[in-house]
């Protein structure tokens, strides 16, 4: 029997990081290369913030800042919000709504191990629900 996603670790994605001293241009290139919508900013290897595509638009492009000169650490959002990898998906969705964010970092109790987005959660819950529904229909 197929296991459906039920906790955050079932759907989390790789955590991609970049040092805060790197230019916005370099960070954007890394995001494009990895096909991701956000990147975690670190200082001396420790996670301190996050930058999303929306941040790049609103804090760099709209303000006509030069992405080659602007440092990614200057436009990051912080503090980071994380949840445990064993958190049920519905609880994680509630946390997103409560915090008014679209992404949560995932921890194993000690360190950050991944990231999960609102879209990831909606897709997982939708696929699980549709699969369970179609199974019920086939029984009749």
C-alpha positions as a LaTeX table, in Angstrom:
\begin{tabular}{lrrr}
\hline
Residue & $x$ (\AA) & $y$ (\AA) & $z$ (\AA) \\
\hline
Unk1 & 0.00 & 0.00 & 0.00 \\
Unk2 & 1.30 & 3.43 & $-0.95$ \\
Unk3 & 2.22 & 5.80 & 1.89 \\
Unk4 & 0.62 & 9.22 & 1.63 \\
Unk5 & 2.41 & 12.30 & 2.92 \\
Unk6 & 1.34 & 13.08 & 6.46 \\
Unk7 & 4.24 & 14.96 & 8.07 \\
Unk8 & 6.49 & 17.75 & 6.86 \\
Unk9 & 9.51 & 15.48 & 6.26 \\
Unk10 & 7.47 & 13.58 & 3.66 \\
Unk11 & 7.38 & 16.62 & 1.37 \\
Unk12 & 10.26 & 18.89 & 2.41 \\
Unk13 & 12.79 & 20.09 & $-0.14$ \\
Unk14 & 16.55 & 20.50 & $-0.02$ \\
Unk15 & 17.76 & 23.51 & 1.92 \\
Unk16 & 19.87 & 25.73 & $-0.35$ \\
Unk17 & 22.02 & 28.35 & 1.37 \\
Unk18 & 24.26 & 31.25 & 0.45 \\
Unk19 & 26.48 & 33.56 & 2.50 \\
Unk20 & 25.03 & 37.01 & 3.23 \\
Unk21 & 28.07 & 38.77 & 1.77 \\
Unk22 & 27.32 & 37.44 & $-1.73$ \\
Unk23 & 25.77 & 39.79 & $-4.29$ \\
Unk24 & 22.08 & 39.64 & $-5.09$ \\
Unk25 & 23.06 & 38.80 & $-8.69$ \\
Unk26 & 25.01 & 35.71 & $-7.59$ \\
Unk27 & 22.20 & 34.61 & $-5.29$ \\
Unk28 & 19.61 & 35.03 & $-8.07$ \\
Unk29 & 21.80 & 33.00 & $-10.43$ \\
Unk30 & 22.03 & 30.20 & $-7.85$ \\
Unk31 & 18.24 & 30.27 & $-7.38$ \\
Unk32 & 17.73 & 29.98 & $-11.15$ \\
Unk33 & 20.31 & 27.20 & $-11.44$ \\
Unk34 & 18.61 & 25.18 & $-8.68$ \\
Unk35 & 15.08 & 26.05 & $-9.84$ \\
Unk36 & 14.04 & 27.35 & $-6.42$ \\
Unk37 & 11.92 & 30.27 & $-5.23$ \\
Unk38 & 13.86 & 31.06 & $-2.07$ \\
Unk39 & 17.34 & 30.79 & $-0.60$ \\
Unk40 & 18.48 & 30.73 & 3.01 \\
Unk41 & 21.08 & 33.34 & 3.92 \\
Unk42 & 23.92 & 32.37 & 6.25 \\
Unk43 & 26.61 & 34.17 & 8.21 \\
Unk44 & 29.70 & 32.04 & 8.82 \\
Unk45 & 27.62 & 28.98 & 7.95 \\
Unk46 & 24.78 & 29.76 & 10.39 \\
Unk47 & 21.31 & 30.40 & 8.91 \\
Unk48 & 20.17 & 33.96 & 9.66 \\
Unk49 & 17.54 & 34.87 & 7.05 \\
Unk50 & 15.74 & 34.03 & 3.84 \\
Unk51 & 15.28 & 35.73 & 0.47 \\
Unk52 & 12.46 & 34.90 & $-1.94$ \\
Unk53 & 11.78 & 35.82 & $-5.57$ \\
Unk54 & 9.25 & 38.30 & $-4.25$ \\
Unk55 & 11.96 & 39.93 & $-2.10$ \\
Unk56 & 14.18 & 40.28 & $-5.17$ \\
Unk57 & 11.38 & 42.09 & $-6.99$ \\
Unk58 & 10.21 & 44.32 & $-4.16$ \\
Unk59 & 13.56 & 45.15 & $-2.53$ \\
Unk60 & 15.90 & 45.28 & $-5.52$ \\
Unk61 & 14.16 & 45.63 & $-8.89$ \\
Unk62 & 11.37 & 48.04 & $-7.87$ \\
Unk63 & 13.86 & 50.18 & $-5.93$ \\
Unk64 & 16.29 & 50.22 & $-8.89$ \\
Unk65 & 19.14 & 48.78 & $-6.81$ \\
Unk66 & 22.09 & 47.31 & $-8.68$ \\
Unk67 & 22.02 & 43.52 & $-8.05$ \\
Unk68 & 25.79 & 43.38 & $-8.61$ \\
Unk69 & 26.42 & 45.85 & $-5.79$ \\
Unk70 & 23.67 & 44.94 & $-3.33$ \\
Unk71 & 24.45 & 42.12 & $-0.87$ \\
Unk72 & 21.87 & 39.37 & $-0.36$ \\
Unk73 & 22.16 & 39.83 & 3.41 \\
Unk74 & 20.91 & 43.41 & 3.02 \\
Unk75 & 17.55 & 42.32 & 1.63 \\
Unk76 & 16.85 & 39.13 & 3.62 \\
Unk77 & 13.90 & 38.59 & 5.91 \\
Unk78 & 14.52 & 37.40 & 9.44 \\
Unk79 & 14.11 & 35.83 & 11.90 \\
Unk80 & 13.74 & 32.40 & 10.34 \\
Unk81 & 10.63 & 30.42 & 11.18 \\
Unk82 & 11.03 & 26.68 & 11.45 \\
Unk83 & 9.02 & 23.63 & 12.43 \\
Unk84 & 9.97 & 20.10 & 13.35 \\
Unk85 & 10.19 & 17.55 & 10.54 \\
Unk86 & 7.62 & 15.36 & 12.34 \\
Unk87 & 4.95 & 18.09 & 12.37 \\
Unk88 & 1.70 & 16.93 & 10.74 \\
Unk89 & 0.96 & 18.71 & 7.45 \\
Unk90 & $-2.26$ & 20.28 & 8.69 \\
Unk91 & $-0.46$ & 21.74 & 11.72 \\
Unk92 & 2.23 & 23.11 & 9.41 \\
Unk93 & $-0.45$ & 24.72 & 7.23 \\
Unk94 & $-1.96$ & 26.33 & 10.32 \\
Unk95 & 1.49 & 27.67 & 11.25 \\
Unk96 & 1.88 & 29.21 & 7.78 \\
Unk97 & $-1.43$ & 31.01 & 8.15 \\
Unk98 & $-0.74$ & 32.09 & 11.73 \\
Unk99 & 2.71 & 33.49 & 10.83 \\
Unk100 & 1.53 & 34.93 & 7.49 \\
Unk101 & 4.41 & 33.37 & 5.55 \\
Unk102 & 4.62 & 31.09 & 2.51 \\
Unk103 & 7.59 & 28.96 & 3.55 \\
Unk104 & 8.76 & 27.22 & 6.69 \\
Unk105 & 12.20 & 25.87 & 7.38 \\
Unk106 & 12.27 & 22.31 & 8.67 \\
Unk107 & 14.40 & 21.21 & 11.63 \\
Unk108 & 15.21 & 17.86 & 13.18 \\
Unk109 & 15.17 & 19.34 & 16.66 \\
Unk110 & 18.76 & 20.59 & 16.43 \\
Unk111 & 19.58 & 21.76 & 12.91 \\
Unk112 & 17.79 & 22.86 & 9.77 \\
Unk113 & 17.29 & 19.96 & 7.36 \\
Unk114 & 14.94 & 21.30 & 4.67 \\
Unk115 & 12.29 & 23.74 & 3.59 \\
Unk116 & 8.60 & 23.39 & 2.76 \\
Unk117 & 6.33 & 25.84 & 0.96 \\
Unk118 & 2.63 & 26.52 & 1.10 \\
Unk119 & 2.37 & 25.16 & $-2.44$ \\
Unk120 & 4.17 & 21.93 & $-1.44$ \\
Unk121 & 1.65 & 21.40 & 1.36 \\
Unk122 & $-1.40$ & 22.16 & $-0.76$ \\
Unk123 & $-0.20$ & 19.79 & $-3.49$ \\
Unk124 & 0.46 & 16.99 & $-0.99$ \\
Unk125 & $-2.91$ & 17.33 & 0.71 \\
Unk126 & $-4.73$ & 17.59 & $-2.63$ \\
Unk127 & $-3.04$ & 14.54 & $-4.16$ \\
Unk128 & $-3.61$ & 12.51 & $-1.01$ \\
Unk129 & $-7.29$ & 13.52 & $-0.87$ \\
Unk130 & $-7.92$ & 12.82 & $-4.55$ \\
Unk131 & $-6.22$ & 9.44 & $-4.34$ \\
Unk132 & $-8.26$ & 8.43 & $-1.31$ \\
Unk133 & $-11.44$ & 9.65 & $-3.02$ \\
Unk134 & $-10.72$ & 7.68 & $-6.20$ \\
Unk135 & $-10.08$ & 4.56 & $-4.11$ \\
Unk136 & $-13.52$ & 4.97 & $-2.53$ \\
Unk137 & $-15.13$ & 5.37 & $-5.96$ \\
Unk138 & $-13.51$ & 2.16 & $-7.24$ \\
Unk139 & $-14.94$ & 0.17 & $-4.34$ \\
Unk140 & $-18.54$ & 0.70 & $-5.49$ \\
\hline
\end{tabular}
